[in-house]
Amino acid sequence: MKKIGMVSLGCPKNTVDSERVMGDLVSSGYSFTPNEANAEVIIINTCGFIESAKKESIDTILEMAQHKKDGKCKQLIVTGCLAERYGQELLDSIPEIDHMLGVGQYPQLKNFIADSELLTKNHVATPAEYYESYTDRLLTTAFYTAYLKISEGCSNRCAFCIIPKMRGPMRSRSPESILAEAEHLARKGVKEFNLISQDTTMYGFDLAMKDGLVCLLREMVKVEGLEWIRLLYCYPTFLNSEVIELIESESKVCSYIDVPLQHTHDEMLKSMKRQETEGGIRKMLEEVRLKIPNVALRTTFITGFPGETDAHFQHMIRFICEMEFNHVGFFTYSDEEGTTAYDYPDRVPQEVKEERKNILMELQQDIALRKNREHLGKIEPVLVEGFDPQENYLMTGRLSSQAPDIDGQVFLEKCEAEPGQIISAKITRVTGYDLIAEPVEVTDSNAP
């Protein structure tokens, strides 16, 4: 069978898609090679969300296309968001591409690889055809952690976002398929699930489920072997009391909420076509912190959205200083063709966008240090991940308040635990976004 090389770009949702493709192909008898020069088929799962992601995707396609000249590659297949958004343009401009498939055609990949008659045909596949099951995923993350995608697409219409046009309206997976996948992965040793979608808090709306996310989580916590469930991409409008109370009451659901806000001023929120207001955001955050006192909050903000004045920006500074989020991602506005904001007037110069972003990053660094100091002297569960590549003598891990890849980590001194173990460790020092800890033995005071 042909050897296949897989390059996955973009967000964790793309990672899950790539893992499902790989599992599908492995079950069909194909094998994967980490060296694209040895691959007879190269698949690139692209990202097309913002300009920098598009550039990375195009650069990667051109790099992989070179293997058709000096490598073993006979088929170059491009799929994912960029293929969905600019399929014909890419085919016209990069003739080395053999097949082009959008985000709804992943199950068709094995057909194009297997059928030799299609080797010379450029092709954009239609209509959409989605995987019904994800239990065949071939994980690319560490064995103890996985992303779990609970829905596809998005029904929000934020002015800056192209996702609904690329991936269509929100479509929730059935609870049965999600639970089957969770149980399957837990049996393989996965202890931590990070729930992802374009809008996690809206899960089940399209299935006419009442409190769909709450119902799903109540079943997921019963999965044997599962220790941590973390919620990512929670749209603030739908982060309601039922979800908040569920997080507080279920020990396996991490006291961690990723709730992208994007801005704080009502004029900007309205222009962005967000559904919430500053008052609503404040009320939601107040309830979260009242009911989950130890909650870790992550959010994202955009600087330089069209029409953002210095007064709007100063409002954001005051809000961030007041709220003191644990983790924040800052992005400059990216002008994306096909979005509502693409035609907005009052553009903010790029240098102003960058300057505002840098100001916020410096501000957040001080806040993050203060929030981390709250952990000093405490004994907390740490998920051990392995040796730090920079400091081979140190093990690394994460608290339940730290999501993989995007938040800080814990450096473990004098640690002999194995990756995947959850141990007790005492936080001894803090360094910016990270913590330093030592493993400790915890005795049960109730033991005889």
C-alpha positions as CSV (number, residue, x, y, z in Angstrom):
1,M,0.0,0.0,0.0
2,K,1.1,3.6,-0.6
3,K,2.9,5.4,2.1
4,I,1.2,8.6,3.1
5,G,2.5,11.9,4.6
6,M,0.1,14.1,6.6
7,V,0.6,17.8,7.3
8,S,-2.0,19.3,9.6
9,L,-2.2,23.1,10.1
10,G,-4.4,25.4,12.1
11,C,-6.5,24.9,15.2
12,P,-7.3,21.8,17.4
13,K,-10.5,21.3,15.3
14,N,-8.3,20.8,12.3
15,T,-6.2,18.4,14.3
16,V,-9.2,16.3,15.1
17,D,-10.1,16.2,11.4
18,S,-6.6,15.1,10.5
19,E,-6.6,12.4,13.2
20,R,-9.9,11.1,11.9
21,V,-8.5,11.0,8.3
22,M,-5.4,9.2,9.4
23,G,-7.5,6.6,11.4
24,D,-9.7,6.1,8.4
25,L,-6.7,5.5,6.1
26,V,-4.9,3.2,8.5
27,S,-8.0,1.1,8.9
28,S,-8.0,0.9,5.0
29,G,-4.5,-0.6,5.1
30,Y,-2.4,2.5,4.4
31,S,0.6,3.5,6.5
32,F,2.0,6.9,7.4
33,T,5.5,8.2,7.3
34,P,6.8,11.3,9.2
35,N,9.2,12.0,6.4
36,E,7.3,13.6,3.5
37,A,10.2,12.9,1.2
38,N,9.4,9.1,1.5
39,A,5.6,9.6,1.0
40,E,3.9,8.6,-2.2
41,V,0.8,10.6,-1.2
42,I,1.0,13.9,0.7
43,I,-2.2,15.3,2.3
44,I,-2.2,18.9,3.6
45,N,-5.1,19.8,5.9
46,T,-5.0,23.6,5.6
47,C,-6.2,26.5,7.7
48,G,-7.8,29.6,6.1
49,F,-9.0,31.6,9.1
50,I,-6.8,34.7,8.9
51,E,-4.2,36.1,6.6
52,S,-1.2,34.6,8.5
53,A,-2.8,31.1,8.5
54,K,-3.5,31.4,4.8
55,K,0.1,32.3,4.1
56,E,1.4,29.4,6.2
57,S,-1.0,27.0,4.3
58,I,0.1,28.3,0.9
59,D,3.8,28.1,1.8
60,T,3.4,24.6,3.0
61,I,1.6,23.5,-0.2
62,L,4.5,24.9,-2.2
63,E,7.0,23.2,0.0
64,M,5.2,19.8,-0.3
65,A,4.8,20.3,-4.1
66,Q,8.5,20.2,-4.4
67,H,8.4,16.5,-3.3
68,K,6.7,15.8,-6.6
69,K,9.9,16.8,-8.3
70,D,12.6,15.5,-6.1
71,G,10.8,13.0,-3.8
72,K,8.5,10.0,-4.2
73,C,5.3,11.9,-4.2
74,K,2.8,11.0,-6.9
75,Q,-0.3,12.6,-5.4
76,L,-0.6,15.9,-3.7
77,I,-4.0,16.4,-2.0
78,V,-5.1,19.6,-0.4
79,T,-8.1,19.7,1.9
80,G,-9.4,21.7,4.8
81,C,-10.5,25.3,5.3
82,L,-8.3,27.0,2.6
83,A,-9.4,24.4,0.1
84,E,-13.0,25.1,1.0
85,R,-12.5,28.9,0.6
86,Y,-10.1,29.1,-2.4
87,G,-10.3,25.7,-4.0
88,Q,-10.4,26.7,-7.7
89,E,-8.0,29.5,-7.3
90,L,-5.4,27.2,-5.7
91,L,-5.9,24.6,-8.4
92,D,-5.4,27.3,-11.1
93,S,-2.3,28.7,-9.5
94,I,-0.5,25.6,-8.2
95,P,-0.7,22.9,-10.9
96,E,1.1,20.3,-8.7
97,I,-2.1,19.8,-6.7
98,D,-3.8,16.7,-7.8
99,H,-7.0,16.9,-5.8
100,M,-8.7,19.6,-3.8
101,L,-11.3,18.6,-1.1
102,G,-13.2,20.9,1.3
103,V,-14.0,20.4,4.9
104,G,-17.0,18.2,4.2
105,Q,-15.2,15.7,2.0
106,Y,-12.7,14.1,4.3
107,P,-14.4,10.6,4.0
108,Q,-13.7,10.7,0.3
109,L,-10.0,10.9,0.6
110,K,-9.4,7.2,0.6
111,N,-11.3,6.9,-2.7
112,F,-9.0,9.4,-4.4
113,I,-5.9,7.7,-3.1
114,A,-7.1,4.2,-4.1
115,D,-8.4,5.0,-7.6
116,S,-5.4,5.2,-10.0
117,E,-7.6,6.6,-12.7
118,L,-8.0,9.8,-10.7
119,L,-4.2,10.4,-10.5
120,T,-4.2,13.1,-13.1
121,K,-7.5,14.8,-12.3
122,N,-7.7,18.0,-10.3
123,H,-11.0,17.8,-8.4
124,V,-13.1,19.7,-6.0
125,A,-15.4,17.2,-4.4
126,T,-19.1,17.9,-3.7
127,P,-21.5,17.5,-2.0
128,A,-20.4,17.4,1.7
129,E,-20.0,14.1,3.4
130,Y,-19.1,14.0,7.1
131,Y,-17.8,11.3,9.3
132,E,-20.4,9.9,11.6
133,S,-18.0,8.2,13.9
134,Y,-14.7,9.4,15.3
135,T,-13.6,6.2,17.1
136,D,-11.1,5.4,14.4
137,R,-9.0,8.5,15.2
138,L,-5.2,8.1,15.2
139,L,-4.1,10.5,18.0
140,T,-1.3,12.8,17.3
141,T,-1.4,14.2,20.8
142,A,0.2,12.5,23.8
143,F,-1.5,9.3,24.8
144,Y,-3.1,10.8,27.9
145,T,-4.8,13.8,26.3
146,A,-7.1,14.4,23.4
147,Y,-9.3,17.0,21.8
148,L,-13.0,16.0,21.5
149,K,-14.9,17.8,18.8
150,I,-18.6,17.9,19.8
151,S,-20.0,19.9,16.8
152,E,-19.1,21.2,13.4
153,G,-19.7,24.7,11.9
154,C,-21.1,27.8,13.5
155,S,-24.4,29.7,13.3
156,N,-23.1,32.9,14.8
157,R,-22.4,35.7,12.4
158,C,-19.6,37.7,13.9
159,A,-18.5,40.4,11.5
160,F,-14.8,39.4,11.5
161,C,-15.2,35.7,11.1
162,I,-15.3,33.6,7.9
163,I,-15.9,30.2,9.6
164,P,-19.7,30.0,9.0
165,K,-19.1,30.4,5.2
166,M,-16.3,27.8,5.2
167,R,-17.8,25.2,7.6
168,G,-21.5,25.9,7.4
169,P,-24.1,26.3,10.2
170,M,-23.6,24.6,13.5
171,R,-24.3,20.8,13.5
172,S,-24.0,19.0,16.8
173,R,-22.8,15.4,16.9
174,S,-25.1,13.0,18.6
175,P,-24.4,12.4,22.3
176,E,-24.1,8.7,21.5
177,S,-21.3,9.2,19.1
178,I,-19.4,11.5,21.4
179,L,-19.7,9.2,24.4
180,A,-18.7,6.2,22.3
181,E,-15.5,8.1,21.2
182,A,-14.8,9.2,24.8
183,E,-15.2,5.6,26.1
184,H,-13.0,4.3,23.3
185,L,-10.2,6.8,23.9
186,A,-10.4,6.4,27.7
187,R,-9.8,2.7,27.3
188,K,-6.7,3.6,25.3
189,G,-5.4,5.6,28.2
190,V,-6.7,9.1,27.6
191,K,-7.3,10.9,30.9
192,E,-7.9,14.4,29.8
193,F,-10.5,15.6,27.2
194,N,-10.6,19.1,25.9
195,L,-14.0,19.8,24.4
196,I,-13.9,21.9,21.3
197,S,-16.2,23.3,18.6
198,Q,-16.9,26.7,17.1
199,D,-19.4,27.3,19.9
200,T,-19.3,24.7,22.7
201,T,-22.0,26.2,24.9
202,M,-24.5,25.9,22.0
203,Y,-24.1,22.2,21.9
204,G,-27.4,20.4,21.3
205,F,-29.5,23.5,20.2
206,D,-29.9,22.1,16.7
207,L,-30.9,18.7,18.1
208,A,-33.7,20.3,20.2
209,M,-31.9,19.2,23.4
210,K,-32.6,21.1,26.5
211,D,-29.4,22.0,28.3
212,G,-27.5,19.9,25.8
213,L,-24.0,20.6,27.1
214,V,-25.0,19.9,30.6
215,C,-26.6,16.6,29.6
216,L,-23.5,15.6,27.7
217,L,-21.2,16.4,30.6
218,R,-23.3,14.5,33.1
219,E,-22.8,11.4,30.9
220,M,-19.2,12.0,30.2
221,V,-18.1,12.2,33.8
222,K,-19.3,8.6,34.1
223,V,-16.6,7.4,31.7
224,E,-14.2,5.1,33.5
225,G,-10.6,6.3,33.4
226,L,-11.5,9.8,32.5
227,E,-10.1,12.4,35.0
228,W,-10.3,15.9,33.5
229,I,-12.8,17.5,31.1
230,R,-12.0,21.0,30.0
231,L,-14.3,23.4,28.1
232,L,-12.9,25.4,25.3
233,Y,-14.6,27.9,22.9
234,C,-17.5,28.8,25.1
235,Y,-19.6,31.6,23.4
236,P,-20.3,34.0,26.3
237,T,-24.0,34.5,25.5
238,F,-24.9,30.9,26.1
239,L,-22.7,30.3,29.2
240,N,-25.7,30.0,31.5
241,S,-26.4,29.2,35.1
242,E,-26.9,25.5,34.3
243,V,-23.5,25.1,32.7
244,I,-21.8,27.1,35.5
245,E,-23.4,25.0,38.3
246,L,-22.5,21.8,36.5
247,I,-18.9,22.8,36.3
248,E,-18.9,23.6,40.0
249,S,-20.6,20.4,41.1
250,E,-18.7,17.8,39.0
251,S,-15.1,17.2,40.1
252,K,-14.1,15.8,36.7
253,V,-15.1,18.9,34.9
254,C,-12.2,21.3,35.3
255,S,-12.8,24.7,36.9
256,Y,-11.7,26.3,33.7
257,I,-13.7,28.1,31.1
258,D,-12.4,29.5,27.8
259,V,-14.9,32.2,26.9
260,P,-13.7,34.4,23.9
261,L,-15.0,38.0,24.4
262,Q,-13.2,39.8,21.5
263,H,-14.0,43.3,22.9
264,T,-15.5,45.0,25.9
265,H,-17.1,48.2,24.6
266,D,-20.7,48.0,23.6
267,E,-20.1,50.0,20.4
268,M,-17.4,47.6,19.3
269,L,-19.4,44.5,20.3
270,K,-22.4,45.8,18.2
271,S,-20.1,46.5,15.2
272,M,-18.6,43.1,15.6
273,K,-22.1,41.6,15.5
274,R,-21.6,39.9,18.8
275,Q,-24.8,39.0,20.7
276,E,-23.6,40.1,24.1
277,T,-23.2,43.5,25.8
278,E,-20.7,44.7,28.4
279,G,-23.4,44.5,31.0
280,G,-24.2,40.9,30.1
281,I,-20.5,39.9,30.1
282,R,-20.0,41.4,33.5
283,K,-23.1,39.6,34.9
284,M,-21.9,36.3,33.5
285,L,-18.3,36.7,34.8
286,E,-19.7,37.7,38.2
287,E,-21.9,34.6,38.4
288,V,-19.0,32.4,37.3
289,R,-16.7,33.7,40.0
290,L,-19.4,33.6,42.6
291,K,-20.3,30.0,42.0
292,I,-16.8,28.7,41.1
293,P,-14.4,30.7,43.3
294,N,-11.3,28.9,42.1
295,V,-12.2,29.1,38.4
296,A,-9.5,29.8,35.8
297,L,-10.8,32.0,33.0
298,R,-9.3,32.2,29.5
299,T,-10.4,34.7,26.9
300,T,-9.3,36.4,23.6
301,F,-9.4,40.0,22.5
302,I,-9.0,41.6,19.1
303,T,-7.2,45.0,18.7
304,G,-7.7,47.3,15.8
305,F,-11.1,46.3,14.6
306,P,-12.5,48.9,12.1
307,G,-13.7,51.9,14.0
308,E,-11.8,51.1,17.2
309,T,-10.9,54.5,18.7
310,D,-8.4,55.2,21.5
311,A,-11.4,55.6,23.8
312,H,-12.6,52.1,22.9
313,F,-9.1,50.7,23.5
314,Q,-8.7,52.5,26.9
315,H,-12.1,50.9,27.9
316,M,-10.6,47.5,27.1
317,I,-7.5,48.2,29.2
318,R,-9.7,49.2,32.2
319,F,-11.9,46.1,31.8
320,I,-8.9,43.7,31.6
321,C,-7.3,45.3,34.7
322,E,-10.5,45.0,36.6
323,M,-11.4,41.4,35.6
324,E,-7.9,39.9,35.8
325,F,-8.3,36.9,33.6
326,N,-5.9,33.9,34.2
327,H,-5.1,33.5,30.5
328,V,-5.6,35.8,27.5
329,G,-4.8,35.6,23.8
330,F,-4.5,38.9,21.9
331,F,-4.9,39.2,18.2
332,T,-4.7,42.0,15.7
333,Y,-7.8,42.4,13.4
334,S,-7.3,40.5,10.1
335,D,-9.2,41.8,7.1
336,E,-10.9,38.8,5.6
337,E,-12.7,38.9,2.2
338,G,-16.2,37.6,2.5
339,T,-16.8,38.8,6.1
340,T,-19.1,41.7,7.0
341,A,-16.3,43.7,8.4
342,Y,-14.4,43.6,5.1
343,D,-16.4,46.5,3.9
344,Y,-16.3,48.6,7.1
345,P,-14.8,52.1,6.9
346,D,-12.5,53.7,9.5
347,R,-9.6,51.3,9.2
348,V,-7.0,51.2,12.0
349,P,-3.4,51.3,10.8
350,Q,-1.5,48.1,11.2
351,E,1.2,49.8,13.4
352,V,-1.6,51.0,15.8
353,K,-3.1,47.4,15.9
354,E,0.3,46.0,16.8
355,E,1.0,48.7,19.4
356,R,-2.3,48.1,21.1
357,K,-1.7,44.4,21.1
358,N,1.7,44.8,22.7
359,I,0.4,47.1,25.4
360,L,-2.2,44.5,26.3
361,M,0.3,41.7,26.3
362,E,2.6,43.5,28.7
363,L,-0.4,44.3,30.9
364,Q,-1.6,40.7,31.0
365,Q,1.9,39.4,31.8
366,D,1.8,41.3,35.1
367,I,-1.7,40.1,35.8
368,A,-0.8,36.5,35.0
369,L,2.2,36.7,37.4
370,R,-0.1,37.9,40.2
371,K,-2.7,35.2,39.5
372,N,0.1,32.5,39.5
373,R,1.4,33.8,42.9
374,E,-2.0,32.7,44.3
375,H,-0.8,29.1,43.8
376,L,2.3,29.5,46.0
377,G,2.5,27.0,48.8
378,K,-0.5,25.1,47.6
379,I,-0.6,21.4,46.9
380,E,-2.4,20.7,43.6
381,P,-2.9,17.8,41.1
382,V,-0.5,18.0,38.2
383,L,-0.8,16.0,35.0
384,V,2.8,14.9,34.2
385,E,3.8,15.4,30.6
386,G,7.5,14.5,30.3
387,F,10.9,16.1,30.2
388,D,11.3,19.7,29.2
389,P,13.1,19.8,25.9
390,Q,15.1,22.9,27.0
391,E,16.0,21.6,30.5
392,N,16.4,17.8,30.3
393,Y,16.6,17.5,34.0
394,L,13.2,18.9,34.6
395,M,9.8,17.2,34.1
396,T,6.9,19.3,32.9
397,G,3.2,19.0,33.6
398,R,0.0,21.1,33.8
399,L,-2.6,22.0,36.4
400,S,-6.3,21.5,35.5
401,S,-6.3,25.3,35.1
402,Q,-3.8,25.1,32.2
403,A,-5.0,23.9,28.8
404,P,-2.4,22.2,26.5
405,D,-0.5,24.3,24.0
406,I,-2.0,27.6,24.9
407,D,-1.5,28.2,28.6
408,G,1.5,28.0,30.9
409,Q,2.9,24.8,32.4
410,V,4.4,23.4,35.6
411,F,8.1,22.6,35.9
412,L,8.5,19.7,38.2
413,E,11.7,19.3,40.3
414,K,12.8,16.0,41.8
415,C,10.1,14.2,39.9
416,E,10.2,10.6,39.0
417,A,6.6,10.1,37.8
418,E,5.7,8.8,34.4
419,P,4.1,10.9,31.7
420,G,0.3,10.6,32.0
421,Q,0.3,10.3,35.8
422,I,-1.6,12.8,37.8
423,I,0.4,13.5,41.0
424,S,0.2,15.9,43.9
425,A,2.8,18.7,43.8
426,K,3.5,21.7,46.0
427,I,3.9,25.0,44.1
428,T,7.2,26.5,45.2
429,R,7.9,29.3,42.7
430,V,6.4,31.2,39.8
431,T,8.1,32.5,36.6
432,G,5.9,34.6,34.5
433,Y,3.3,32.4,33.0
434,D,4.7,29.1,34.5
435,L,4.9,27.5,37.9
436,I,7.6,25.4,39.6
437,A,6.7,22.6,41.9
438,E,7.9,19.5,43.7
439,P,6.0,16.2,44.1
440,V,4.7,15.5,47.6
441,E,3.1,12.5,49.2
442,V,-0.5,13.2,50.3
443,T,-1.8,11.1,53.2
444,D,-5.5,10.5,53.8
445,S,-6.3,12.1,57.1
446,N,-9.4,9.9,57.4
447,A,-7.4,6.7,56.9
448,P,-7.2,4.4,60.0
